[in-house]
Amino acid sequence: MTRGDIPTPGTTPGTMVVAVGVLQRPDGRFLLAQRPAHRPHGGCWEFPGGKVETGEPIARALARELAEELGIEVLEARPWRSIPWVYPSGPVRLEVWQVLRWRGDPSGQEGQRLAWLPIEELSTLPFPAANRGIVNGLRLPDRCLVTPEPPGPDAGPSARATWLDCLDTALAAGVRLVLLRAKTLQQQPGAWLSLGESVVRRARAAGAQVIANATPAQAEAIGADGVHLTSERLLLLQARPPSGHCWVSAACHTRGELEHARGIGVDFVLLGAVLPTATHPGQAAMGWPRAAALVREAGVPVYLIGGLGPSHCPQAVAIGAQGVAGIRAFWPGS
């Protein structure tokens, strides 16, 4: 029995469960539908789908809704992400599936406007809040490199050059998201600016993005693509920090931290430690079952971290996570 053959487990009574389909053409464009003006979230764009009836398997609901809304027959689909959300009208849970094959040409069977749009346009459109988790998940890669602390100014230029060479090697190996940690250098603005700009320049040349574990001002100074919040900084905030259109991520270890991160509007989180780690030998590991339960309740894309490497990506994705993050497993020579 697959996940799609049974009703949604662990859903709070009164929650509306919605089956959502992500359709992507060979040219990379995604199918979106615009909600009618007279309906809630009117004018917003969304991924097509509809309400799951009581006791109805999600796969069946998805096929039924896409036939009714788009006039297509679903031939192959797989579970991808579960997104809980609470609107003023009540709680919902989006059960998001990737529709891999279908028969027919999608058209608006209910008069709704449809559009096939490239990934870079998705972040510019208005979406119902819960759909943002889908958009961010499609825009993010499945691996995140967390850098080890770079050498300080006293270590000399050769040490810094070696550190940057390791970064170049990781980027050449396919890393497309870098979380820059340089706590010591943040106390020295000149050294932070010099290293940070070098990291951003190298990442951009490789088609990668950089998230700075720093203040918003420090991240902006180096031209980073976003800012990362430690769990301590996260819990001090009551709103999303100013970031323009940049990413905001956060480190989380508990359900409470995840709920707070979602509440202030972060784009994704790093959750751990899943397994024991050499860098935090005294920290208790949550294990895969606990990680899976927290991922299901996160509501935003989750990178699992702690004793994990690229080989764990399939297992992480299988439980609904975005992928894995790490230091030693991604850093050459560690």
N, C-alpha and C positions, 0 to 999 in steps of 0.2 A: 504494500500500500504506500503510495507516495503522499507528499505533503498536500497535493492538490485533490486527493481523493476523499479528504475528511473535512468537516467543518473547522473553522479557525479555532485552535486551542487557546486557552488562557485569555480570552477576550472578556472584558468586564461586561456584565449584563447592561443592556441599554446602548451598547456601542453599535453604531452602524458600520458594518464591514463592507468595503468597496473593492471589487476586483478591478485592477487597472492593468492595461496592456501597453507595453513599450514596443512600438513597431519602428524598425530602422531599415531604410532602403540600402541597396548596395553602394549608393553614392554617399552614405553616411548620414543622410538627413533623417530626422525623426518626425513622426506624425503627431500633430497636436490638433486639438479641437477647441474652439472658442465657445464659452458658455453664453447662452442667450442673455440679453440685457435684463429680462424680467425675472431671472432666477438668482438665487444666492450666488455671490461672487460673479455677478453678471459682467461680461466683457473680459473676464480673465481667461487665460489659456490653461488647458489641462491635458493630461494624457488620457485617452479614451477609456471608458469602462463604466461600471455601474454597480448598484447595490446587490449584495449577495443575499439571497432569501434564506430564511431560517432553515438550517439543516442542509443547505445546498453546498455541494463540493465546490471549491473555489474554481477549479479548472472548468467545471461545467458552467458556472456563472460567468466566467470570462468569455467563454465561447458564445454563450447566449447574448451577452451584452454587446459584444463586438459584431455579432450578426445583426442585432437590432439597430445599433448606432451607425455601423460602417458598411453593412451589407457584405461582409466577408466571412469566410469559413476558416477557423483556426485549425491548422494542420499540426503544428508543433509549438509548444510553449513550455517554459520552465520557470519555477519560482525564483525571484530575484531579491526582493526586499519587502519587509513588513514595517509600516510606518504608522505608529499611533499618534493621534493628535486630538486636541480638545478645542473645538470652536465654541463661540457663545451659544450656538444652538445645540451643542452636545458633543460627546466623544465619537470619533471615527477611527477606523483602522484601515489603511490602504494596504491591500495585499497585491503587491506589484509583481507582474510576470513579464519576462521578455518573450515576445511572440517571434519565434524564429522563422516560421513558414506559415503562409496563409494563401487561400485561394480567393481571387476576386480583386477588384480595384476599389480601395476604400473611397466611399462617398458619404456625404452627410445625409443619412436616411431620415434625420429628424429636423432637417433644415439648418443644422449647425455649420459654421464655417470651418473648413479643414485647411491645414497648411503643413507641408513638408519643410522643415527648417534645419539648418546646420547647427552643430553643437554650440558654436560661438555666439549665436543669436539667442539661445535659450535664457541666458542670464539677464537679458535686457527686457524680457517680457513680464507682464503681471501674471502671477499664478496664485491660486489659493495656497495658503501657508503650507499645508501638508505636502503639496507637490514640489516644494523647494528641495525636499530631501531627495526626490527623484532627480531633479535637475543637477544638484550638486554631485550626486553619485555618478551620473553620466559624465560629468566634467573631470572627475578625479581619477588618477591612476590607481592600480591595486597595490603599489609599494610606496613607502615613504621612508627616506633615509633621514635619520636623526644623527647629526654630525657629532663626533666626539669633540671635546673642548679643544680649540685650536691653540697652538703655542703662543705664549705671551710675547710682548715686545722684547723681553730680555733673552729670549731663546735664540734670537738671531734670524736673519733672512733665509738661511738655508732650511731651518726647521719649518718656517711658514711655507716655503716653496714646496717642501715635501708634503705638507698637509694639503696644499692646493692640488698637487699632483694626484694624491689619493682621491680627492673630490672629482677631478677630471676622469679618473679611471672608473669611478662609480657611475658618473654620468654617461660615459661611453658604454657601460654595461647595461644601460637602459633605465636608470633611475630618472624619474620625471617630477618628483616632488621632494624637496629638501627642506628639512626643518633645521635651521641654523641655531646652534646653541654656542654661546661665547660669553658666559657670565663674567669672566674676569675682564675681558676686553670692553664690556659695556661700561665699566667704570672709567675707561680712558677713551673719550670721544674720538680722538684722532685715530687711534688704533682700530676701534670698532668700525669707523667709517671706511678706513682703508681696506680692511679684510672683508667687510660686508659687501662693499661695491665689487670687489674681486669675485666673491661668491656669486652674486647676482649676475654679473657679466658672463661668467662661465656657464651658469645655468641657462641663461637666455640663449646663448649660442647653441646649447644642446637641446633646446625646446623644452626646458624644465622650468618649474616655478620654485620660488623660495619663500618660506614662511619663517619669520624671525621670532624666536623666543625672546621677546624684548618688549619695551613699551611701544605704543603706536607711533610715537615721535621717532624713536630709534629705528623702527621698521621703515617708516617713510623716508628717513634720512638716507638709507642705503638703497632705496628703490625696490624694497621687497614686495612680493605679491600678497602679503598678508601678515598677520600677527598671531602668535601662539600664546595662550594663557596657561600658566601653571595652575594646578588645582587651587593653590592658595589665592592667586590673583583672581581666578574665576569666582570664588565664593565671596570676594569683596565687592563684586560688581552687581548692580541691580539692572543694568541695561547693557546692550551690546556696545563695545567701545567704538568710537568713531573710526571708520576704516574706508570710507568711500565705497568703491566697488570691490575692495580687496577681501581676501579670505580672513575669517576669524576662526581659529581652532582652539581646542582646550584639552588639557590632560584630565582624565577622569579615572577614578578607582572604585566608585560606589554608585548605587542607584541614585542617591541623593544628588551627587555631583552631576550625573547625567541629566537629571530632571532640571537642575539649575542651568546647565549649559543650554539645554533646549529652550528653557524659559527666556533666556536673554538673547537667543537668536544666533548662536554660533553655527558655523557652516558644517563642521565635522569635528570629531573628537578622536583622541588616542586613548584607548582603554587597556588597562593592565594592572598588575603583571599577570599574564595568562599562565606562564610557566616560570619556574625558578630562574633567576638571572645572576650572572657573575657580578654585574654592576650593583645589584641590590641584594646581597646574599641573605639578609635578615628579613626581607619582605615576603610575606606569605603570598603564594600564587593562588589565583582564583580557580584555575583549571578550565577546561573546555566547556563543561556543562553550565557552569556559572556564567562564563563569558557569553555563551549562546543565549541565555535568558536575558542578560543585560543588553545585548545587541538588539534583541527583539523589542525591547522597551525604549531604545534610545531615541528614535524618531529622526535621527540625523545619521549621515554616513559615519561608520566606525572603523578605525584602524586598530587592530589588536596589536599589542606590544608586550614584550617581556619573554625572553627566551625563544623568540620566533625568528624565522628567516624566510627567504623566498619559497622554500619548499612547503611552507605552511599556508601559502596563499590559497590553494584550492580548498583546504579545510576551512579557512576563514570565510571565504566567499560562500561556501556551502551552507554556513549557518547565518548568512545574511549580512556579514561584515563587508566593508569596502575592500579590505585586504589586510596587510600586515605592515608594521613599522618596526624599525630596529636600528641599532648602532653597529654592533660588532658584526652581525651577519651581512651587512651591506657595505661596510667600510673595508677597503682593500688592506690586507696585512693584519687585520685584527685577530 
